[in-house]
Amino acid sequence: MNARWLFDVAVTSLGIFALAACAVGSSQVGTGSGGDGGDGWNSSSSSSSSASSSSSGNGGAGGAGGSMSSTSSASSASSASSASSASSSSGCQEMPCKLDAPQCGCAAGEACTIDGAGARKCGTAGTVQIGKECVAATDCAAGGLCLSVSDTKAACYEFCSSDAQCTAPGGLCLVTLTGSSGNPIPGVTLCSTDCNPSTNAGCSIAGTACRFGLESTGQKRLFTLCGGAGTGTAGSSCSSNEDCAGGYGCFGSTCEKFCVMSGAACPPGQTCSPFTLGADKVEPIIGSTTYGACL
């Protein structure tokens, strides 16, 4: 099945960074063609910050967002904790401090983070763990950064320097930040969120749903992330994935349930049908799981 979509992500004025829409060094708009109801992310900058986040992604599959930034959930809490304990003010080979775990370069009780211009700095470490909801830039524990996931919600995402630091299979180290100049901020990358589009597991913040992401350039890898969610279920009208509830995507103009091919049965009268993502019509396979839609 083929479709064309554009998923807009509104910006929050949290005084922090706002999630944008392109993964790995791309900029503002991710659109997808091919795939049922998938979405790309449309990015913009936070009204109170000089930098905006961007994770380039070209379309996600129904109910999925294009690219976006996020952090892995399961392993992230422990990594953030270890980063905090490992942080020290001496012996650090990155100046002035190291962002990803184990952090270093900051005093005890502090975390290495970035300011509104994207420059690294040490600041008081927060207590909110990776994947959990945050409201201010100082909320996240060491190793995390508060980024918006919808027009009203934000979460702590994990700094990373390799995919191994993210939670597989949906978490990849490909979320980048874009400065006020529109150029990527060098040396700053975060994990996308590992979640399940069918069950919505991994997106614990109310009003968010698991989406697919597809890199628009490079390897064009698939990943997952949490994005805004509405209340639409099977048969509800929609104009974007954000109108649909967790576990559902906007296919054409109707919310439909995600399913696992050769997995759990769809409601009576429907079958788990395949769809593709992006102009290259990539199958929505995350790890060893192939997703479909109940149609």
Helices and strands as residue ranges (DSSP letters): E 4-8, E 31-33, E 41-42, E 51-54, H 74-86, E 110-114, E 120-124, E 144-148, E 154-158, G 163-165, E 173-179, E 184-191, E 208-214, E 222-228, G 241-243, E 248-251, E 254-260, E 272-273, E 285-286, E 289-294
